Amino acid sequence: MRDDYLQAALLVIDDPMILVNVVSRRVKQLRQGSRPLVVSLEKLSAEDTALREISEGKISYELGADADANHRR
């Protein structure tokens, strides 16, 4: 996993726990055949692709009502 992609994604999703969950879910989708939402001239891992998608605003997330209440504690 490239640190520059990770740092850029953390600027968009600043909670590391949420970032891990979003990346994990997207990596699973990519490995199951979903097409990447970013174009790259180099061969990227699924993790790096997910981080780039987040940092470029292609992927977002939404907390559920219960999760949002727990997150604010």
N, CA, C and O atoms as a Tripos MOL2 file, in Angstrom:
@<TRIPOS>MOLECULE
protein
  292   291    73     0     0
PROTEIN
NO_CHARGES

@<TRIPOS>ATOM
      1 N           0.8510   -1.1650    0.0000 N.3       1 MET1
      2 CA          0.0000    0.0000    0.0000 C.3       1 MET1
      3 C           0.9020    1.2350    0.0000 C.2       1 MET1
      4 O           1.8170    1.3600    0.8140 O.2       1 MET1
      5 N           0.6230    2.1260   -0.9190 N.am      2 ARG2
      6 CA          1.4590    3.3280   -1.0360 C.3       2 ARG2
      7 C           1.0510    4.3620    0.0000 C.2       2 ARG2
      8 O          -0.1280    4.6750    0.1630 O.2       2 ARG2
      9 N           2.0520    4.8860    0.6960 N.am      3 ASP3
     10 CA          1.8000    5.8460    1.7650 C.3       3 ASP3
     11 C           1.1970    7.1410    1.2340 C.2       3 ASP3
     12 O           0.3630    7.7450    1.9080 O.2       3 ASP3
     13 N           1.5960    7.5830    0.0450 N.am      4 ASP4
     14 CA          1.0430    8.8230   -0.4960 C.3       4 ASP4
     15 C          -0.4510    8.6810   -0.7810 C.2       4 ASP4
     16 O          -1.2050    9.6310   -0.5720 O.2       4 ASP4
     17 N          -0.8950    7.5140   -1.2530 N.am      5 TYR5
     18 CA         -2.3210    7.2910   -1.4620 C.3       5 TYR5
     19 C          -3.0620    7.2400   -0.1290 C.2       5 TYR5
     20 O          -4.1720    7.7600   -0.0090 O.2       5 TYR5
     21 N          -2.4500    6.6180    0.8630 N.am      6 LEU6
     22 CA         -3.0600    6.5370    2.1870 C.3       6 LEU6
     23 C          -3.2220    7.9270    2.7930 C.2       6 LEU6
     24 O          -4.2880    8.2500    3.3180 O.2       6 LEU6
     25 N          -2.1950    8.7420    2.7290 N.am      7 GLN7
     26 CA         -2.2570   10.0920    3.2990 C.3       7 GLN7
     27 C          -3.3110   10.9440    2.5810 C.2       7 GLN7
     28 O          -4.0190   11.7200    3.2230 O.2       7 GLN7
     29 N          -3.4170   10.8060    1.2730 N.am      8 ALA8
     30 CA         -4.4200   11.5580    0.5130 C.3       8 ALA8
     31 C          -5.8350   11.1090    0.8900 C.2       8 ALA8
     32 O          -6.7390   11.9370    1.0050 O.2       8 ALA8
     33 N          -6.0260    9.8060    1.0820 N.am      9 ALA9
     34 CA         -7.3440    9.2890    1.4720 C.3       9 ALA9
     35 C          -7.7090    9.7410    2.8840 C.2       9 ALA9
     36 O          -8.8790    9.9980    3.1690 O.2       9 ALA9
     37 N          -6.7160    9.8400    3.7660 N.am     10 LEU10
     38 CA         -6.9800   10.3030    5.1370 C.3      10 LEU10
     39 C          -7.4170   11.7620    5.1770 C.2      10 LEU10
     40 O          -8.0470   12.1830    6.1470 O.2      10 LEU10
     41 N          -7.1040   12.5290    4.1660 N.am     11 LEU11
     42 CA         -7.5890   13.9120    4.0890 C.3      11 LEU11
     43 C          -9.0850   13.9530    3.7860 C.2      11 LEU11
     44 O          -9.7700   14.9150    4.1310 O.2      11 LEU11
     45 N          -9.5780   12.9110    3.1440 N.am     12 VAL12
     46 CA        -11.0010   12.8220    2.8070 C.3      12 VAL12
     47 C         -11.7850   12.1340    3.9180 C.2      12 VAL12
     48 O         -12.8380   12.6220    4.3290 O.2      12 VAL12
     49 N         -11.2790   11.0090    4.4040 N.am     13 ILE13
     50 CA        -11.9010   10.2650    5.5090 C.3      13 ILE13
     51 C         -10.8800   10.2670    6.6370 C.2      13 ILE13
     52 O          -9.9590    9.4500    6.6500 O.2      13 ILE13
     53 N         -11.0450   11.1840    7.5830 N.am     14 ASP14
     54 CA        -10.0050   11.3920    8.5970 C.3      14 ASP14
     55 C         -10.0220   10.3950    9.7460 C.2      14 ASP14
     56 O          -9.0820   10.3610   10.5400 O.2      14 ASP14
     57 N         -11.0660    9.5850    9.8520 N.am     15 ASP15
     58 CA        -11.1270    8.5640   10.8970 C.3      15 ASP15
     59 C         -10.5190    7.2660   10.3470 C.2      15 ASP15
     60 O         -11.0960    6.6530    9.4480 O.2      15 ASP15
     61 N          -9.3700    6.8430   10.8710 N.am     16 PRO16
     62 CA         -8.7170    5.6390   10.3340 C.3      16 PRO16
     63 C          -9.5870    4.3890   10.3790 C.2      16 PRO16
     64 O          -9.4970    3.5490    9.4850 O.2      16 PRO16
     65 N         -10.4160    4.2510   11.3890 N.am     17 MET17
     66 CA        -11.2790    3.0600   11.5000 C.3      17 MET17
     67 C         -12.3000    3.0350   10.3580 C.2      17 MET17
     68 O         -12.5500    1.9860    9.7640 O.2      17 MET17
     69 N         -12.8760    4.1790   10.0620 N.am     18 ILE18
     70 CA        -13.8410    4.2520    8.9680 C.3      18 ILE18
     71 C         -13.1300    4.0330    7.6380 C.2      18 ILE18
     72 O         -13.6440    3.3360    6.7630 O.2      18 ILE18
     73 N         -11.9530    4.6240    7.4850 N.am     19 LEU19
     74 CA        -11.1940    4.4600    6.2530 C.3      19 LEU19
     75 C         -10.8840    2.9850    5.9960 C.2      19 LEU19
     76 O         -11.0260    2.5100    4.8690 O.2      19 LEU19
     77 N         -10.4700    2.2730    7.0140 N.am     20 VAL20
     78 CA        -10.1800    0.8410    6.8670 C.3      20 VAL20
     79 C         -11.4250    0.0920    6.3890 C.2      20 VAL20
     80 O         -11.3340   -0.7610    5.5060 O.2      20 VAL20
     81 N         -12.5680    0.4010    6.9580 N.am     21 ASN21
     82 CA        -13.8020   -0.2880    6.5730 C.3      21 ASN21
     83 C         -14.2120    0.0300    5.1380 C.2      21 ASN21
     84 O         -14.6380   -0.8580    4.4000 O.2      21 ASN21
     85 N         -14.0820    1.3030    4.7430 N.am     22 VAL22
     86 CA        -14.4440    1.6950    3.3810 C.3      22 VAL22
     87 C         -13.4930    1.0260    2.3790 C.2      22 VAL22
     88 O         -13.9370    0.4810    1.3680 O.2      22 VAL22
     89 N         -12.1980    1.0700    2.6590 N.am     23 VAL23
     90 CA        -11.2170    0.4460    1.7700 C.3      23 VAL23
     91 C         -11.4600   -1.0600    1.6860 C.2      23 VAL23
     92 O         -11.4310   -1.6290    0.5940 O.2      23 VAL23
     93 N         -11.6950   -1.6990    2.8070 N.am     24 SER24
     94 CA        -11.9270   -3.1550    2.8210 C.3      24 SER24
     95 C         -13.1240   -3.5320    1.9630 C.2      24 SER24
     96 O         -13.0650   -4.4850    1.1860 O.2      24 SER24
     97 N         -14.1930   -2.7920    2.1060 N.am     25 ARG25
     98 CA        -15.3940   -3.0970    1.3310 C.3      25 ARG25
     99 C         -15.1430   -2.8920   -0.1630 C.2      25 ARG25
    100 O         -15.5750   -3.6980   -0.9870 O.2      25 ARG25
    101 N         -14.4430   -1.8090   -0.5050 N.am     26 ARG26
    102 CA        -14.1760   -1.5320   -1.9230 C.3      26 ARG26
    103 C         -13.2010   -2.5550   -2.5130 C.2      26 ARG26
    104 O         -13.3630   -2.9690   -3.6610 O.2      26 ARG26
    105 N         -12.2010   -2.9620   -1.7480 N.am     27 VAL27
    106 CA        -11.2480   -3.9880   -2.2120 C.3      27 VAL27
    107 C         -12.0060   -5.2730   -2.5270 C.2      27 VAL27
    108 O         -11.7430   -5.9150   -3.5440 O.2      27 VAL27
    109 N         -12.9270   -5.6430   -1.6770 N.am     28 LYS28
    110 CA        -13.7300   -6.8470   -1.9170 C.3      28 LYS28
    111 C         -14.5030   -6.7190   -3.2310 C.2      28 LYS28
    112 O         -14.5620   -7.6670   -4.0140 O.2      28 LYS28
    113 N         -15.0960   -5.5450   -3.4710 N.am     29 GLN29
    114 CA        -15.8370   -5.3220   -4.7150 C.3      29 GLN29
    115 C         -14.9140   -5.4210   -5.9230 C.2      29 GLN29
    116 O         -15.2610   -6.0430   -6.9260 O.2      29 GLN29
    117 N         -13.7390   -4.8090   -5.8240 N.am     30 LEU30
    118 CA        -12.7930   -4.8450   -6.9380 C.3      30 LEU30
    119 C         -12.3310   -6.2690   -7.2310 C.2      30 LEU30
    120 O         -12.2230   -6.6610   -8.3930 O.2      30 LEU30
    121 N         -12.0620   -7.0320   -6.1970 N.am     31 ARG31
    122 CA        -11.6160   -8.4150   -6.3910 C.3      31 ARG31
    123 C         -12.7140   -9.3170   -6.9310 C.2      31 ARG31
    124 O         -12.4380  -10.3690   -7.5070 O.2      31 ARG31
    125 N         -13.9640   -8.8980   -6.7410 N.am     32 GLN32
    126 CA        -15.0850   -9.6740   -7.2860 C.3      32 GLN32
    127 C         -15.4490   -9.2330   -8.6970 C.2      32 GLN32
    128 O         -16.4160   -9.7270   -9.2790 O.2      32 GLN32
    129 N         -14.6660   -8.2950   -9.2500 N.am     33 GLY33
    130 CA        -14.8630   -7.9300  -10.6520 C.3      33 GLY33
    131 C         -15.3780   -6.5350  -10.9300 C.2      33 GLY33
    132 O         -15.5380   -6.1730  -12.0950 O.2      33 GLY33
    133 N         -15.6430   -5.7400   -9.9140 N.am     34 SER34
    134 CA        -16.0800   -4.3610  -10.1660 C.3      34 SER34
    135 C         -14.9650   -3.5950  -10.8670 C.2      34 SER34
    136 O         -13.7840   -3.8140  -10.6010 O.2      34 SER34
    137 N         -15.3490   -2.7120  -11.7470 N.am     35 ARG35
    138 CA        -14.3560   -1.9260  -12.4780 C.3      35 ARG35
    139 C         -13.8490   -0.7740  -11.6240 C.2      35 ARG35
    140 O         -14.6180   -0.1600  -10.8840 O.2      35 ARG35
    141 N         -12.5660   -0.4800  -11.7230 N.am     36 PRO36
    142 CA        -12.0180    0.6690  -10.9970 C.3      36 PRO36
    143 C         -12.6390    1.9720  -11.5070 C.2      36 PRO36
    144 O         -12.9770    2.0910  -12.6840 O.2      36 PRO36
    145 N         -12.7840    2.9320  -10.6160 N.am     37 LEU37
    146 CA        -13.3500    4.2310  -10.9560 C.3      37 LEU37
    147 C         -12.2720    5.2620  -11.2650 C.2      37 LEU37
    148 O         -12.5790    6.4260  -11.5220 O.2      37 LEU37
    149 N         -11.0100    4.8380  -11.2410 N.am     38 VAL38
    150 CA         -9.8930    5.7120  -11.5890 C.3      38 VAL38
    151 C          -9.0520    5.0190  -12.6580 C.2      38 VAL38
    152 O          -8.9940    3.7910  -12.7270 O.2      38 VAL38
    153 N          -8.4100    5.8240  -13.4780 N.am     39 VAL39
    154 CA         -7.5430    5.3040  -14.5300 C.3      39 VAL39
    155 C          -6.1030    5.4610  -14.0690 C.2      39 VAL39
    156 O          -5.7260    6.4990  -13.5240 O.2      39 VAL39
    157 N          -5.3120    4.4380  -14.2860 N.am     40 SER40
    158 CA         -3.9080    4.4850  -13.9000 C.3      40 SER40
    159 C          -3.0570    3.8560  -14.9990 C.2      40 SER40
    160 O          -3.4090    2.8210  -15.5640 O.2      40 SER40
    161 N          -1.9460    4.4950  -15.2840 N.am     41 LEU41
    162 CA         -1.0140    3.9480  -16.2710 C.3      41 LEU41
    163 C          -0.1940    2.8130  -15.6870 C.2      41 LEU41
    164 O           0.3500    1.9880  -16.4220 O.2      41 LEU41
    165 N          -0.1060    2.7720  -14.3550 N.am     42 GLU42
    166 CA          0.6210    1.6950  -13.6960 C.3      42 GLU42
    167 C          -0.3610    0.6850  -13.1160 C.2      42 GLU42
    168 O          -1.5220    1.0080  -12.8640 O.2      42 GLU42
    169 N           0.1060   -0.5210  -12.9110 N.am     43 LYS43
    170 CA         -0.7200   -1.5840  -12.3210 C.3      43 LYS43
    171 C          -0.8080   -1.3460  -10.8210 C.2      43 LYS43
    172 O           0.1940   -1.4450  -10.1140 O.2      43 LYS43
    173 N          -2.0040   -1.0320  -10.3330 N.am     44 LEU44
    174 CA         -2.2090   -0.7620   -8.9080 C.3      44 LEU44
    175 C          -2.8380   -1.9720   -8.2290 C.2      44 LEU44
    176 O          -3.6060   -2.7150   -8.8400 O.2      44 LEU44
    177 N          -2.5020   -2.1560   -6.9610 N.am     45 SER45
    178 CA         -3.1820   -3.1760   -6.1630 C.3      45 SER45
    179 C          -4.6200   -2.7140   -5.9250 C.2      45 SER45
    180 O          -4.9430   -1.5410   -6.1110 O.2      45 SER45
    181 N          -5.4590   -3.6290   -5.5220 N.am     46 ALA46
    182 CA         -6.8510   -3.2760   -5.2140 C.3      46 ALA46
    183 C          -6.9060   -2.2490   -4.0810 C.2      46 ALA46
    184 O          -7.7550   -1.3570   -4.0850 O.2      46 ALA46
    185 N          -6.0030   -2.3790   -3.1190 N.am     47 GLU47
    186 CA         -5.9640   -1.4420   -1.9830 C.3      47 GLU47
    187 C          -5.5980   -0.0380   -2.4510 C.2      47 GLU47
    188 O          -6.2270    0.9380   -2.0430 O.2      47 GLU47
    189 N          -4.5880    0.0650   -3.3040 N.am     48 ASP48
    190 CA         -4.1820    1.3770   -3.8050 C.3      48 ASP48
    191 C          -5.2620    1.9850   -4.6970 C.2      48 ASP48
    192 O          -5.4890    3.1950   -4.6670 O.2      48 ASP48
    193 N          -5.9200    1.1540   -5.4820 N.am     49 THR49
    194 CA         -7.0210    1.6360   -6.3160 C.3      49 THR49
    195 C          -8.1230    2.2130   -5.4370 C.2      49 THR49
    196 O          -8.6370    3.2960   -5.7180 O.2      49 THR49
    197 N          -8.4880    1.5030   -4.3820 N.am     50 ALA50
    198 CA         -9.5330    1.9700   -3.4720 C.3      50 ALA50
    199 C          -9.1310    3.2950   -2.8120 C.2      50 ALA50
    200 O          -9.9490    4.2090   -2.7040 O.2      50 ALA50
    201 N          -7.8850    3.3970   -2.3770 N.am     51 LEU51
    202 CA         -7.4190    4.6370   -1.7550 C.3      51 LEU51
    203 C          -7.4580    5.7980   -2.7390 C.2      51 LEU51
    204 O          -7.8450    6.9070   -2.3700 O.2      51 LEU51
    205 N          -7.0640    5.5600   -3.9800 N.am     52 ARG52
    206 CA         -7.1300    6.6230   -4.9990 C.3      52 ARG52
    207 C          -8.5660    7.0180   -5.2730 C.2      52 ARG52
    208 O          -8.8610    8.2030   -5.4330 O.2      52 ARG52
    209 N          -9.4640    6.0480   -5.3290 N.am     53 GLU53
    210 CA        -10.8790    6.3560   -5.5600 C.3      53 GLU53
    211 C         -11.4150    7.2450   -4.4480 C.2      53 GLU53
    212 O         -12.1710    8.1810   -4.7090 O.2      53 GLU53
    213 N         -11.0330    6.9620   -3.2270 N.am     54 ILE54
    214 CA        -11.4800    7.7790   -2.0910 C.3      54 ILE54
    215 C         -10.8880    9.1800   -2.1830 C.2      54 ILE54
    216 O         -11.6120   10.1690   -2.0640 O.2      54 ILE54
    217 N          -9.5810    9.2700   -2.3930 N.am     55 SER55
    218 CA         -8.9220   10.5780   -2.4090 C.3      55 SER55
    219 C          -9.4020   11.4500   -3.5690 C.2      55 SER55
    220 O          -9.3640   12.6770   -3.4740 O.2      55 SER55
    221 N          -9.8490   10.8340   -4.6550 N.am     56 GLU56
    222 CA        -10.3390   11.5830   -5.8070 C.3      56 GLU56
    223 C         -11.8450   11.8220   -5.7550 C.2      56 GLU56
    224 O         -12.4250   12.3420   -6.7080 O.2      56 GLU56
    225 N         -12.4790   11.4440   -4.6430 N.am     57 GLY57
    226 CA        -13.9010   11.7160   -4.4650 C.3      57 GLY57
    227 C         -14.8340   10.7970   -5.2280 C.2      57 GLY57
    228 O         -16.0090   11.1210   -5.4050 O.2      57 GLY57
    229 N         -14.3410    9.6710   -5.6790 N.am     58 LYS58
    230 CA        -15.1740    8.7150   -6.4330 C.3      58 LYS58
    231 C         -15.9560    7.7880   -5.5070 C.2      58 LYS58
    232 O         -16.9680    7.2130   -5.9090 O.2      58 LYS58
    233 N         -15.4890    7.6450   -4.2710 N.am     59 ILE59
    234 CA        -16.1180    6.7630   -3.2920 C.3      59 ILE59
    235 C         -16.4410    7.5980   -2.0520 C.2      59 ILE59
    236 O         -15.6160    8.3810   -1.5800 O.2      59 ILE59
    237 N         -17.6420    7.4160   -1.5420 N.am     60 SER60
    238 CA        -18.0150    8.0900   -0.2910 C.3      60 SER60
    239 C         -18.6280    7.0470    0.6360 C.2      60 SER60
    240 O         -18.7300    5.8730    0.2790 O.2      60 SER60
    241 N         -19.0260    7.4700    1.7980 N.am     61 TYR61
    242 CA        -19.6410    6.5520    2.7530 C.3      61 TYR61
    243 C         -20.7070    7.3020    3.5340 C.2      61 TYR61
    244 O         -20.7540    8.5320    3.5500 O.2      61 TYR61
    245 N         -21.5510    6.5270    4.1730 N.am     62 GLU62
    246 CA        -22.6070    7.0950    4.9950 C.3      62 GLU62
    247 C         -22.7290    6.2440    6.2500 C.2      62 GLU62
    248 O         -22.8260    5.0200    6.1640 O.2      62 GLU62
    249 N         -22.7260    6.8770    7.4010 N.am     63 LEU63
    250 CA        -22.8950    6.1500    8.6550 C.3      63 LEU63
    251 C         -24.3740    5.9410    8.9140 C.2      63 LEU63
    252 O         -25.1870    6.8380    8.6910 O.2      63 LEU63
    253 N         -24.7210    4.7420    9.3910 N.am     64 GLY64
    254 CA        -26.0970    4.4770    9.7710 C.3      64 GLY64
    255 C         -26.4400    5.2160   11.0520 C.2      64 GLY64
    256 O         -25.5450    5.7410   11.7150 O.2      64 GLY64
    257 N         -27.6980    5.2690   11.4110 N.am     65 ALA65
    258 CA        -28.1400    5.9990   12.5940 C.3      65 ALA65
    259 C         -27.4730    5.4740   13.8650 C.2      65 ALA65
    260 O         -27.0170    6.2620   14.6930 O.2      65 ALA65
    261 N         -27.4120    4.1490   14.0270 N.am     66 ASP66
    262 CA        -26.7830    3.5710   15.2160 C.3      66 ASP66
    263 C         -25.2820    3.8120   15.2210 C.2      66 ASP66
    264 O         -24.7090    4.1520   16.2570 O.2      66 ASP66
    265 N         -24.6560    3.6410   14.0940 N.am     67 ALA67
    266 CA        -23.2110    3.8370   13.9970 C.3      67 ALA67
    267 C         -22.8520    5.2970   14.2380 C.2      67 ALA67
    268 O         -21.8480    5.5950   14.8860 O.2      67 ALA67
    269 N         -23.6690    6.2060   13.7170 N.am     68 ASP68
    270 CA        -23.4080    7.6360   13.8820 C.3      68 ASP68
    271 C         -23.5030    8.0170   15.3610 C.2      68 ASP68
    272 O         -22.6880    8.8040   15.8430 O.2      68 ASP68
    273 N         -24.4760    7.4780   16.0800 N.am     69 ALA69
    274 CA        -24.6240    7.7720   17.5080 C.3      69 ALA69
    275 C         -23.4310    7.2290   18.2860 C.2      69 ALA69
    276 O         -22.9250    7.8990   19.1870 O.2      69 ALA69
    277 N         -22.9770    6.0270   17.9490 N.am     70 ASN70
    278 CA        -21.8200    5.4460   18.6280 C.3      70 ASN70
    279 C         -20.5410    6.1750   18.2870 C.2      70 ASN70
    280 O         -19.6500    6.2980   19.1280 O.2      70 ASN70
    281 N         -20.4400    6.6610   17.0590 N.am     71 HIS71
    282 CA        -19.2270    7.3620   16.6240 C.3      71 HIS71
    283 C         -19.0510    8.6860   17.3670 C.2      71 HIS71
    284 O         -17.9200    9.1280   17.5710 O.2      71 HIS71
    285 N         -20.1250    9.3110   17.7650 N.am     72 ARG72
    286 CA        -20.0650   10.6210   18.4090 C.3      72 ARG72
    287 C         -19.7190   10.5260   19.8860 C.2      72 ARG72
    288 O         -19.4260   11.5450   20.5110 O.2      72 ARG72
    289 N         -19.7460    9.3500   20.4500 N.am     73 ARG73
    290 CA        -19.4850    9.2140   21.8900 C.3      73 ARG73
    291 C         -18.0890    9.5790   22.2500 C.2      73 ARG73
    292 O         -17.7160    9.5170   23.4210 O.2      73 ARG73
@<TRIPOS>BOND
     1     1     2 1
     2     2     3 1
     3     3     4 2
     4     3     5 am
     5     5     6 1
     6     6     7 1
     7     7     8 2
     8     7     9 am
     9     9    10 1
    10    10    11 1
    11    11    12 2
    12    11    13 am
    13    13    14 1
    14    14    15 1
    15    15    16 2
    16    15    17 am
    17    17    18 1
    18    18    19 1
    19    19    20 2
    20    19    21 am
    21    21    22 1
    22    22    23 1
    23    23    24 2
    24    23    25 am
    25    25    26 1
    26    26    27 1
    27    27    28 2
    28    27    29 am
    29    29    30 1
    30    30    31 1
    31    31    32 2
    32    31    33 am
    33    33    34 1
    34    34    35 1
    35    35    36 2
    36    35    37 am
    37    37    38 1
    38    38    39 1
    39    39    40 2
    40    39    41 am
    41    41    42 1
    42    42    43 1
    43    43    44 2
    44    43    45 am
    45    45    46 1
    46    46    47 1
    47    47    48 2
    48    47    49 am
    49    49    50 1
    50    50    51 1
    51    51    52 2
    52    51    53 am
    53    53    54 1
    54    54    55 1
    55    55    56 2
    56    55    57 am
    57    57    58 1
    58    58    59 1
    59    59    60 2
    60    59    61 am
    61    61    62 1
    62    62    63 1
    63    63    64 2
    64    63    65 am
    65    65    66 1
    66    66    67 1
    67    67    68 2
    68    67    69 am
    69    69    70 1
    70    70    71 1
    71    71    72 2
    72    71    73 am
    73    73    74 1
    74    74    75 1
    75    75    76 2
    76    75    77 am
    77    77    78 1
    78    78    79 1
    79    79    80 2
    80    79    81 am
    81    81    82 1
    82    82    83 1
    83    83    84 2
    84    83    85 am
    85    85    86 1
    86    86    87 1
    87    87    88 2
    88    87    89 am
    89    89    90 1
    90    90    91 1
    91    91    92 2
    92    91    93 am
    93    93    94 1
    94    94    95 1
    95    95    96 2
    96    95    97 am
    97    97    98 1
    98    98    99 1
    99    99   100 2
   100    99   101 am
   101   101   102 1
   102   102   103 1
   103   103   104 2
   104   103   105 am
   105   105   106 1
   106   106   107 1
   107   107   108 2
   108   107   109 am
   109   109   110 1
   110   110   111 1
   111   111   112 2
   112   111   113 am
   113   113   114 1
   114   114   115 1
   115   115   116 2
   116   115   117 am
   117   117   118 1
   118   118   119 1
   119   119   120 2
   120   119   121 am
   121   121   122 1
   122   122   123 1
   123   123   124 2
   124   123   125 am
   125   125   126 1
   126   126   127 1
   127   127   128 2
   128   127   129 am
   129   129   130 1
   130   130   131 1
   131   131   132 2
   132   131   133 am
   133   133   134 1
   134   134   135 1
   135   135   136 2
   136   135   137 am
   137   137   138 1
   138   138   139 1
   139   139   140 2
   140   139   141 am
   141   141   142 1
   142   142   143 1
   143   143   144 2
   144   143   145 am
   145   145   146 1
   146   146   147 1
   147   147   148 2
   148   147   149 am
   149   149   150 1
   150   150   151 1
   151   151   152 2
   152   151   153 am
   153   153   154 1
   154   154   155 1
   155   155   156 2
   156   155   157 am
   157   157   158 1
   158   158   159 1
   159   159   160 2
   160   159   161 am
   161   161   162 1
   162   162   163 1
   163   163   164 2
   164   163   165 am
   165   165   166 1
   166   166   167 1
   167   167   168 2
   168   167   169 am
   169   169   170 1
   170   170   171 1
   171   171   172 2
   172   171   173 am
   173   173   174 1
   174   174   175 1
   175   175   176 2
   176   175   177 am
   177   177   178 1
   178   178   179 1
   179   179   180 2
   180   179   181 am
   181   181   182 1
   182   182   183 1
   183   183   184 2
   184   183   185 am
   185   185   186 1
   186   186   187 1
   187   187   188 2
   188   187   189 am
   189   189   190 1
   190   190   191 1
   191   191   192 2
   192   191   193 am
   193   193   194 1
   194   194   195 1
   195   195   196 2
   196   195   197 am
   197   197   198 1
   198   198   199 1
   199   199   200 2
   200   199   201 am
   201   201   202 1
   202   202   203 1
   203   203   204 2
   204   203   205 am
   205   205   206 1
   206   206   207 1
   207   207   208 2
   208   207   209 am
   209   209   210 1
   210   210   211 1
   211   211   212 2
   212   211   213 am
   213   213   214 1
   214   214   215 1
   215   215   216 2
   216   215   217 am
   217   217   218 1
   218   218   219 1
   219   219   220 2
   220   219   221 am
   221   221   222 1
   222   222   223 1
   223   223   224 2
   224   223   225 am
   225   225   226 1
   226   226   227 1
   227   227   228 2
   228   227   229 am
   229   229   230 1
   230   230   231 1
   231   231   232 2
   232   231   233 am
   233   233   234 1
   234   234   235 1
   235   235   236 2
   236   235   237 am
   237   237   238 1
   238   238   239 1
   239   239   240 2
   240   239   241 am
   241   241   242 1
   242   242   243 1
   243   243   244 2
   244   243   245 am
   245   245   246 1
   246   246   247 1
   247   247   248 2
   248   247   249 am
   249   249   250 1
   250   250   251 1
   251   251   252 2
   252   251   253 am
   253   253   254 1
   254   254   255 1
   255   255   256 2
   256   255   257 am
   257   257   258 1
   258   258   259 1
   259   259   260 2
   260   259   261 am
   261   261   262 1
   262   262   263 1
   263   263   264 2
   264   263   265 am
   265   265   266 1
   266   266   267 1
   267   267   268 2
   268   267   269 am
   269   269   270 1
   270   270   271 1
   271   271   272 2
   272   271   273 am
   273   273   274 1
   274   274   275 1
   275   275   276 2
   276   275   277 am
   277   277   278 1
   278   278   279 1
   279   279   280 2
   280   279   281 am
   281   281   282 1
   282   282   283 1
   283   283   284 2
   284   283   285 am
   285   285   286 1
   286   286   287 1
   287   287   288 2
   288   287   289 am
   289   289   290 1
   290   290   291 1
   291   291   292 2
@<TRIPOS>SUBSTRUCTURE
     1 MET1         2 RESIDUE 1 A MET
     2 ARG2         6 RESIDUE 1 A ARG
     3 ASP3        10 RESIDUE 1 A ASP
     4 ASP4        14 RESIDUE 1 A ASP
     5 TYR5        18 RESIDUE 1 A TYR
     6 LEU6        22 RESIDUE 1 A LEU
     7 GLN7        26 RESIDUE 1 A GLN
     8 ALA8        30 RESIDUE 1 A ALA
     9 ALA9        34 RESIDUE 1 A ALA
    10 LEU10       38 RESIDUE 1 A LEU
    11 LEU11       42 RESIDUE 1 A LEU
    12 VAL12       46 RESIDUE 1 A VAL
    13 ILE13       50 RESIDUE 1 A ILE
    14 ASP14       54 RESIDUE 1 A ASP
    15 ASP15       58 RESIDUE 1 A ASP
    16 PRO16       62 RESIDUE 1 A PRO
    17 MET17       66 RESIDUE 1 A MET
    18 ILE18       70 RESIDUE 1 A ILE
    19 LEU19       74 RESIDUE 1 A LEU
    20 VAL20       78 RESIDUE 1 A VAL
    21 ASN21       82 RESIDUE 1 A ASN
    22 VAL22       86 RESIDUE 1 A VAL
    23 VAL23       90 RESIDUE 1 A VAL
    24 SER24       94 RESIDUE 1 A SER
    25 ARG25       98 RESIDUE 1 A ARG
    26 ARG26      102 RESIDUE 1 A ARG
    27 VAL27      106 RESIDUE 1 A VAL
    28 LYS28      110 RESIDUE 1 A LYS
    29 GLN29      114 RESIDUE 1 A GLN
    30 LEU30      118 RESIDUE 1 A LEU
    31 ARG31      122 RESIDUE 1 A ARG
    32 GLN32      126 RESIDUE 1 A GLN
    33 GLY33      130 RESIDUE 1 A GLY
    34 SER34      134 RESIDUE 1 A SER
    35 ARG35      138 RESIDUE 1 A ARG
    36 PRO36      142 RESIDUE 1 A PRO
    37 LEU37      146 RESIDUE 1 A LEU
    38 VAL38      150 RESIDUE 1 A VAL
    39 VAL39      154 RESIDUE 1 A VAL
    40 SER40      158 RESIDUE 1 A SER
    41 LEU41      162 RESIDUE 1 A LEU
    42 GLU42      166 RESIDUE 1 A GLU
    43 LYS43      170 RESIDUE 1 A LYS
    44 LEU44      174 RESIDUE 1 A LEU
    45 SER45      178 RESIDUE 1 A SER
    46 ALA46      182 RESIDUE 1 A ALA
    47 GLU47      186 RESIDUE 1 A GLU
    48 ASP48      190 RESIDUE 1 A ASP
    49 THR49      194 RESIDUE 1 A THR
    50 ALA50      198 RESIDUE 1 A ALA
    51 LEU51      202 RESIDUE 1 A LEU
    52 ARG52      206 RESIDUE 1 A ARG
    53 GLU53      210 RESIDUE 1 A GLU
    54 ILE54      214 RESIDUE 1 A ILE
    55 SER55      218 RESIDUE 1 A SER
    56 GLU56      222 RESIDUE 1 A GLU
    57 GLY57      226 RESIDUE 1 A GLY
    58 LYS58      230 RESIDUE 1 A LYS
    59 ILE59      234 RESIDUE 1 A ILE
    60 SER60      238 RESIDUE 1 A SER
    61 TYR61      242 RESIDUE 1 A TYR
    62 GLU62      246 RESIDUE 1 A GLU
    63 LEU63      250 RESIDUE 1 A LEU
    64 GLY64      254 RESIDUE 1 A GLY
    65 ALA65      258 RESIDUE 1 A ALA
    66 ASP66      262 RESIDUE 1 A ASP
    67 ALA67      266 RESIDUE 1 A ALA
    68 ASP68      270 RESIDUE 1 A ASP
    69 ALA69      274 RESIDUE 1 A ALA
    70 ASN70      278 RESIDUE 1 A ASN
    71 HIS71      282 RESIDUE 1 A HIS
    72 ARG72      286 RESIDUE 1 A ARG
    73 ARG73      290 RESIDUE 1 A ARG
